[in-house]
Amino acid sequence: MPITRSGRGDPSAICAIGIVLVLLAKIAADGSLDGDWWSGLAFHEKWIGKHDAAAQLPDAYGVTAMRDGVKTFDFAFPDLSGKTVSSKDPQFRGKVLIVALAGSWCPNCHDEAAFLAPLYKNYRDKGLEIVSLQFEHFGDFQRAAEATQRFRQHYGIEYTTLIAGVSDKDEAAKKLPMLKSFVAFPTTVFIDRKGNVRKIHTGYSGPATGDHYVEFVNEVKATLDQLLAET
């Protein structure tokens, strides 16, 4: 992930596959950072960084929550062939379900897919299903489906992938009205056999995070073992 203090750069040079992040920043007189963030060619946002010696990461399971009184995560979106797949379909009934809110443009979503693909193969016979709701850069369905198909092939994904919308957090929030807010890709929802949401994890700690990744993997497997054991 290139970072420069010069404040100069050419975002048009970003790789067209859309998974490269570029952060450019200037150091202000007070030591703070004033910068720009590009994700591929489709997303740009200004950012400011200030030193905080007491800063801590929030609990990844406490960032995203269901709306008060809502327990189920209902969805209905088209698969890559255009056929609508719903959370009410028989293939999900009585199963433990992981719903990943992702996109093929998202680097952390790639790390998560590399984890979920073999996890599904190891747990599906025990009663696990996984659905990835893909929010792509393209409003055009065919282009979004093609990007998702390449994503599937790269990681050997055998679980369900649906085209849910475009990769804008505000637009994604409209598609997911059961959530109080939507703040990051990926966000991962754990649902029990009765259809109730039990946990929501925001973000993803990939292999590069070392012990944090090991902790996350162990926690997910422990959660699945618990939910699968429930009747």
Buried (B, 14 or more C-beta within 10 A) or exposed (E): EEEEEEEEBEBEEBEEEBBBBBBBBBEEEEEBBBBBBBBBBBBEEEEEBEEEEEEEEEEBBEBBBBEEEBBBBEBEBBBBEEEEBEBEEEEBEEBBBBBBBBBBBBBBBBBBBBBBBEBBBEBBEEBBBBBBBBBBBBEEEEEBBBBBBEBBEEBEBEBBBBBBBBBBEEBBBEBBEBBBEBBBBBBBBBBBBEBEBBBBBBBBBBEEEEEBBEEBBEBBEEBBEEBBEEE
